[in-house]
């Protein structure tokens, strides 16, 4: 049995890189995040924040340096945001990444 190391977030665990868990996604650091709904809630929050700020997808891509096709995939929920992308968007909006995460968590409650 593989041991999961809880990382203080309800969806994040550190696991051996050779382990595959159903319903999880990995990045190169071996961090596995349950993404059934978390990434979709983050996507929704980012879309709402950009719209509320009057920032177009084109402007967001240009300002953050995220390629437009990549940003469109993230905003559609097709692929989850990377932490660096969330940081760039938060910076554009003048907020913290934690504000985005907390808003997504509050949607789940």
Backbone as a printed PyTorch tensor [residue, N CA C, xyz], in Angstrom:
tensor([[[  0.8420,  -1.1780,   0.0000],
         [  0.0000,   0.0000,   0.0000],
         [  0.8860,   1.2400,   0.0000]],

        [[  0.5340,   2.1910,  -0.8260],
         [  1.2770,   3.4360,  -0.9010],
         [  0.7640,   4.4030,   0.1520]],

        [[  1.6630,   5.2010,   0.6620],
         [  1.2790,   6.1740,   1.6750],
         [  1.0830,   7.5380,   1.0500]],

        [[ -0.0410,   8.1580,   1.3690],
         [ -0.3230,   9.5100,   0.9250],
         [  0.0960,  10.4590,   2.0280]],

        [[  0.7110,  11.5530,   1.6710],
         [  1.0840,  12.5710,   2.6480],
         [  0.1570,  13.7610,   2.4570]],

        [[ -0.6750,  14.0080,   3.4530],
         [ -1.6290,  15.1110,   3.3960],
         [ -0.8760,  16.4310,   3.4370]],

        [[ -1.2130,  17.3660,   2.5470],
         [ -0.4980,  18.6250,   2.4440],
         [ -1.2830,  19.8110,   2.9960]],

        [[ -2.2960,  19.5590,   3.8150],
         [ -3.0130,  20.6500,   4.4470],
         [ -4.1320,  21.2390,   3.6180]],

        [[ -4.4090,  20.6780,   2.4890],
         [ -5.5080,  21.1350,   1.6450],
         [ -6.3750,  19.9110,   1.3790]],

        [[ -7.6840,  20.0580,   1.4060],
         [ -8.5250,  18.8720,   1.2810],
         [ -8.3560,  18.0750,  -0.0030]],

        [[ -7.7140,  18.6170,  -1.0040],
         [ -7.5810,  17.8960,  -2.2650],
         [ -6.1350,  17.5740,  -2.6370]],

        [[ -5.1620,  17.9440,  -1.8080],
         [ -3.7650,  17.7960,  -2.2010],
         [ -3.0340,  16.7620,  -1.3520]],

        [[ -2.3520,  15.8690,  -2.0310],
         [ -1.5590,  14.8460,  -1.3620],
         [ -0.2650,  14.6690,  -2.1320]],

        [[  0.8180,  14.3410,  -1.4210],
         [  2.0870,  14.0230,  -2.0590],
         [  2.1970,  12.5090,  -2.0760]],

        [[  2.3980,  11.9410,  -3.2530],
         [  2.4600,  10.4890,  -3.3870],
         [  3.6390,  10.1160,  -4.2660]],

        [[  4.0820,   8.8670,  -4.1660],
         [  5.1650,   8.4270,  -5.0610],
         [  4.7670,   8.6280,  -6.5170]],

        [[  5.6970,   9.0590,  -7.3320],
         [  5.3720,   9.4040,  -8.7140],
         [  4.9280,   8.2170,  -9.5420]],

        [[  5.1970,   7.0020,  -9.0830],
         [  4.7920,   5.8280,  -9.8560],
         [  3.3540,   5.4070,  -9.5780]],

        [[  2.6880,   6.0890,  -8.6560],
         [  1.3290,   5.7110,  -8.2820],
         [  0.3280,   6.4320,  -9.1670]],

        [[ -0.6730,   5.7080,  -9.6440],
         [ -1.7660,   6.3280, -10.3840],
         [ -3.0210,   6.1600,  -9.5520]],

        [[ -3.6940,   7.2580,  -9.3150],
         [ -4.9330,   7.2180,  -8.5440],
         [ -6.0690,   7.6990,  -9.4260]],

        [[ -7.1760,   7.0040,  -9.4050],
         [ -8.3350,   7.4010, -10.2030],
         [ -8.8470,   8.7500,  -9.7320]],

        [[ -9.1380,   9.6410, -10.6780],
         [ -9.7110,  10.9350, -10.3570],
         [ -8.7030,  11.9550,  -9.8780]],

        [[ -7.4160,  11.7170, -10.1180],
         [ -6.4080,  12.6840,  -9.7120],
         [ -5.5140,  13.0280, -10.8790]],

        [[ -4.8240,  14.1100, -10.7390],
         [ -3.9230,  14.5730, -11.7820],
         [ -2.5790,  14.8740, -11.1300]],

        [[ -1.5130,  14.7210, -11.8590],
         [ -0.1990,  14.9820, -11.2920],
         [  0.5280,  16.0630, -12.0780]],

        [[  1.4320,  16.7560, -11.4080],
         [  2.3590,  17.6270, -12.1170],
         [  3.7500,  17.0440, -11.9200]],

        [[  4.7560,  17.7230, -12.3910],
         [  6.1020,  17.1700, -12.3590],
         [  6.6720,  17.0530, -10.9520]],

        [[  6.0360,  17.6340,  -9.9650],
         [  6.5610,  17.5760,  -8.6010],
         [  5.9500,  16.4550,  -7.7860]],

        [[  5.1180,  15.6140,  -8.3860],
         [  4.5160,  14.5260,  -7.6610],
         [  3.3530,  14.9560,  -6.7860]],

        [[  2.8450,  16.1500,  -7.0130],
         [  1.6970,  16.6230,  -6.2540],
         [  0.4430,  16.1700,  -6.9730]],

        [[ -0.3880,  15.4550,  -6.2750],
         [ -1.6240,  14.9790,  -6.8660],
         [ -2.7700,  15.7830,  -6.2990]],

        [[ -3.6330,  16.2770,  -7.1620],
         [ -4.7650,  17.0780,  -6.7300],
         [ -6.0430,  16.4620,  -7.2760]],

        [[ -6.9910,  16.2360,  -6.4030],
         [ -8.2930,  15.7320,  -6.8110],
         [ -8.9530,  16.8280,  -7.6500]],

        [[ -9.3240,  16.5190,  -8.8620],
         [ -9.7840,  17.5700,  -9.7760],
         [-11.2090,  17.3930, -10.2670]],

        [[-11.9720,  16.5030,  -9.6420],
         [-13.3390,  16.2960, -10.1190],
         [-14.0790,  17.6170, -10.2690]],

        [[-14.0210,  18.4610,  -9.2510],
         [-14.7440,  19.7160,  -9.3220],
         [-13.8920,  20.9160,  -8.9530]],

        [[-12.7770,  20.6950,  -8.2850],
         [-11.9540,  21.8170,  -7.8450],
         [-11.4780,  22.6690,  -9.0050]],

        [[-10.9100,  22.0430, -10.0150],
         [-10.3870,  22.8250, -11.1390],
         [-11.5090,  23.5330, -11.8880]],

        [[-12.6820,  22.9150, -11.9340],
         [-13.8060,  23.5640, -12.6080],
         [-14.3050,  24.7640, -11.8100]],

        [[-14.2810,  24.6660, -10.4820],
         [-14.6660,  25.8200,  -9.6660],
         [-13.6450,  26.9420,  -9.8200]],

        [[-12.3570,  26.6000,  -9.8560],
         [-11.3170,  27.6150, -10.0560],
         [-11.5100,  28.2800, -11.4090]],

        [[-11.7900,  27.4890, -12.4280],
         [-12.0540,  28.0150, -13.7680],
         [-13.2040,  29.0200, -13.7240]],

        [[-14.2840,  28.6590, -13.0560],
         [-15.4340,  29.5500, -12.9550],
         [-15.1070,  30.8380, -12.2270]],

        [[-14.3280,  30.7240, -11.1500],
         [-13.9350,  31.9060, -10.3800],
         [-13.0760,  32.8330, -11.2370]],

        [[-12.1090,  32.2760, -11.9470],
         [-11.2290,  33.0970, -12.7860],
         [-12.0420,  33.7800, -13.8830]],

        [[-12.9430,  33.0510, -14.5200],
         [-13.8010,  33.6620, -15.5470],
         [-14.5960,  34.8220, -14.9750]],

        [[-15.1820,  34.6330, -13.7990],
         [-15.9870,  35.6780, -13.1690],
         [-15.1310,  36.8850, -12.7920]],

        [[-13.9660,  36.6320, -12.2090],
         [-13.0890,  37.7350, -11.8040],
         [-12.6290,  38.5510, -13.0020]],

        [[-12.2690,  37.8690, -14.0940],
         [-11.8510,  38.5890, -15.2970],
         [-13.0070,  39.4100, -15.8560]],

        [[-14.1930,  38.8250, -15.9050],
         [-15.3590,  39.5460, -16.4240],
         [-15.7040,  40.7400, -15.5380]],

        [[-15.6890,  40.5220, -14.2230],
         [-16.0030,  41.6110, -13.2930],
         [-15.0170,  42.7640, -13.4040]],

        [[-13.7560,  42.4340, -13.7280],
         [-12.7270,  43.4580, -13.8690],
         [-12.7130,  44.0670, -15.2700]],

        [[-13.5420,  43.5270, -16.1670],
         [-13.5780,  44.0350, -17.5340],
         [-12.3470,  43.6750, -18.3440]],

        [[-11.7130,  42.5700, -17.9850],
         [-10.5000,  42.1280, -18.6860],
         [-10.8930,  41.0560, -19.6970]],

        [[-10.6270,  41.3160, -20.9620],
         [-10.9420,  40.3410, -22.0100],
         [ -9.9470,  39.1840, -21.9530]],

        [[-10.3280,  38.0740, -22.5570],
         [ -9.4250,  36.9310, -22.6290],
         [ -8.1610,  37.2960, -23.4050]],

        [[ -8.3180,  38.0880, -24.4550],
         [ -7.1640,  38.5130, -25.2480],
         [ -6.2020,  39.3430, -24.4040]],

        [[ -6.7470,  40.3150, -23.6710],
         [ -5.8980,  41.1570, -22.8210],
         [ -5.2460,  40.3400, -21.7050]],

        [[ -6.0150,  39.4110, -21.1210],
         [ -5.4600,  38.5630, -20.0650],
         [ -4.2860,  37.7480, -20.5940]],

        [[ -4.4320,  37.1820, -21.7840],
         [ -3.3450,  36.3960, -22.3750],
         [ -2.1220,  37.2640, -22.6400]],

        [[ -2.3410,  38.4280, -23.2200],
         [ -1.2200,  39.3190, -23.5420],
         [ -0.5100,  39.8100, -22.2860]],

        [[ -1.2700,  40.1770, -21.2760],
         [ -0.6970,  40.7540, -20.0610],
         [  0.0070,  39.7130, -19.2050]],

        [[ -0.5480,  38.5090, -19.1330],
         [  0.0390,  37.4780, -18.2670],
         [  1.1370,  36.6810, -18.9490]],

        [[  1.1660,  36.7160, -20.2690],
         [  2.1520,  35.9140, -20.9960],
         [  1.7070,  34.4800, -21.2140]],

        [[  0.4730,  34.1680, -20.8180],
         [ -0.0620,  32.8320, -21.0620],
         [ -0.5400,  32.7970, -22.5090]],

        [[ -0.0590,  31.8480, -23.3200],
         [ -0.5200,  31.7790, -24.7050],
         [ -2.0570,  31.7330, -24.7550]],

        [[ -2.6280,  32.4320, -25.7050],
         [ -4.0800,  32.5660, -25.7600],
         [ -4.7900,  31.2140, -25.8600]],

        [[ -4.2640,  30.3120, -26.6690],
         [ -4.8820,  28.9790, -26.8010],
         [ -4.8580,  28.2480, -25.4610]],

        [[ -3.7640,  28.3770, -24.7300],
         [ -3.6460,  27.7530, -23.4090],
         [ -4.6550,  28.3710, -22.4490]],

        [[ -4.7300,  29.6960, -22.4460],
         [ -5.6700,  30.3740, -21.5560],
         [ -7.1090,  29.9670, -21.8640]],

        [[ -7.4420,  29.8500, -23.1330],
         [ -8.7960,  29.4440, -23.5120],
         [ -9.1090,  28.0340, -23.0230]],

        [[ -8.1220,  27.1230, -23.0930],
         [ -8.3260,  25.7630, -22.5630],
         [ -8.5440,  25.8060, -21.0560]],

        [[ -7.7690,  26.6470, -20.3700],
         [ -7.9150,  26.7660, -18.9060],
         [ -9.2790,  27.3540, -18.5520]],

        [[ -9.6800,  28.4180, -19.2410],
         [-10.9340,  29.0960, -18.9290],
         [-12.1600,  28.2570, -19.2910]],

        [[-12.0030,  27.3440, -20.2240],
         [-13.1210,  26.4750, -20.6000],
         [-13.2360,  25.2730, -19.6660]],

        [[-12.2170,  25.0580, -18.8460],
         [-12.2210,  23.9200, -17.9450],
         [-11.6690,  22.6570, -18.5760]],

        [[-11.1760,  22.7520, -19.8180],
         [-10.6290,  21.5690, -20.4920],
         [ -9.3680,  21.0550, -19.8020]],

        [[ -8.5490,  21.9720, -19.3040],
         [ -7.3450,  21.6060, -18.5580],
         [ -7.2210,  22.5380, -17.3620]],

        [[ -6.7260,  22.0410, -16.2320],
         [ -6.6240,  22.8850, -15.0360],
         [ -5.5020,  23.9120, -15.1440]],

        [[ -5.6650,  24.9930, -14.4040],
         [ -4.6320,  26.0230, -14.3390],
         [ -3.3970,  25.5120, -13.6140]],

        [[ -2.2270,  25.9680, -14.0430],
         [ -0.9940,  25.7570, -13.3020],
         [ -0.8820,  26.8840, -12.2810]],

        [[ -0.1630,  26.6410, -11.2190],
         [ -0.0070,  27.6310, -10.1640],
         [  0.5890,  28.9290, -10.6900]],

        [[  1.5630,  28.8340, -11.5790],
         [  2.1920,  30.0380, -12.1250],
         [  1.2070,  30.8560, -12.9490]],

        [[  0.2840,  30.1770, -13.6260],
         [ -0.7370,  30.8790, -14.4040],
         [ -1.7230,  31.5920, -13.4860]],

        [[ -2.1190,  30.9180, -12.4080],
         [ -3.0010,  31.5650, -11.4400],
         [ -2.3250,  32.7730, -10.8130]],

        [[ -1.0220,  32.6530, -10.5480],
         [ -0.2770,  33.7770,  -9.9740],
         [ -0.2460,  34.9590, -10.9380]],

        [[ -0.0580,  34.6940, -12.2210],
         [ -0.0300,  35.7660, -13.2200],
         [ -1.4000,  36.4340, -13.3360]],

        [[ -2.4500,  35.6490, -13.2940],
         [ -3.8040,  36.2130, -13.3720],
         [ -4.1220,  37.0090, -12.1120]],

        [[ -3.7520,  36.4730, -10.9550],
         [ -3.9680,  37.1890,  -9.6970],
         [ -3.2330,  38.5210,  -9.7120]],

        [[ -2.0110,  38.5080, -10.2030],
         [ -1.2230,  39.7380, -10.3010],
         [ -1.9160,  40.7520, -11.2130]],

        [[ -2.4220,  40.3080, -12.3370],
         [ -3.1500,  41.1710, -13.2660],
         [ -4.3580,  41.8070, -12.5850]],

        [[ -5.0460,  41.0200, -11.7550],
         [ -6.2650,  41.4850, -11.1000],
         [ -5.9960,  42.2220,  -9.7850]],

        [[ -4.7360,  42.2190,  -9.3480],
         [ -4.3880,  42.8940,  -8.1010],
         [ -4.8670,  42.1560,  -6.8580]],

        [[ -4.9130,  40.8310,  -6.9530],
         [ -5.3240,  40.0050,  -5.8160],
         [ -4.2710,  38.9340,  -5.5730]],

        [[ -4.4920,  38.1070,  -4.5690],
         [ -3.6030,  36.9870,  -4.2660],
         [ -4.1720,  35.6960,  -4.8380]],

        [[ -3.3120,  34.7500,  -5.1300],
         [ -3.7620,  33.4370,  -5.6010],
         [ -4.6990,  32.8240,  -4.5640]],

        [[ -4.3960,  33.0390,  -3.3020],
         [ -5.2390,  32.4740,  -2.2470],
         [ -6.6700,  32.9880,  -2.3370]],

        [[ -6.8660,  34.2030,  -2.8320],
         [ -8.2180,  34.7340,  -3.0110],
         [ -8.9980,  33.8980,  -4.0240]],

        [[ -8.3250,  33.4660,  -5.0720],
         [ -8.9610,  32.6400,  -6.1030],
         [ -9.3290,  31.2770,  -5.5170]],

        [[ -8.3830,  30.6680,  -4.8000],
         [ -8.6050,  29.3460,  -4.2140],
         [ -9.7390,  29.4040,  -3.1780]],

        [[ -9.7100,  30.4070,  -2.3240],
         [-10.7480,  30.5370,  -1.2940],
         [-12.1340,  30.7340,  -1.9240]],

        [[-12.1950,  31.5390,  -2.9800],
         [-13.4810,  31.7360,  -3.6590],
         [-13.9870,  30.4120,  -4.2460]],

        [[-13.0770,  29.6140,  -4.7990],
         [-13.4760,  28.3130,  -5.3490],
         [-13.9330,  27.3750,  -4.2410]],

        [[-13.2470,  27.3920,  -3.1170],
         [-13.6450,  26.5480,  -1.9900],
         [-14.9930,  26.9780,  -1.4270]],

        [[-15.2320,  28.2830,  -1.3850],
         [-16.5030,  28.7920,  -0.8730],
         [-17.6710,  28.3910,  -1.7680]],

        [[-17.4100,  28.2280,  -3.0630],
         [-18.4540,  27.7720,  -3.9800],
         [-18.8670,  26.3380,  -3.6900]],

        [[-17.9260,  25.5660,  -3.1410],
         [-18.2050,  24.1640,  -2.8390],
         [-19.0380,  24.0300,  -1.5800]],

        [[-18.9840,  25.0300,  -0.7320],
         [-19.6890,  24.9400,   0.5640],
         [-21.1710,  25.1440,   0.4330]]])
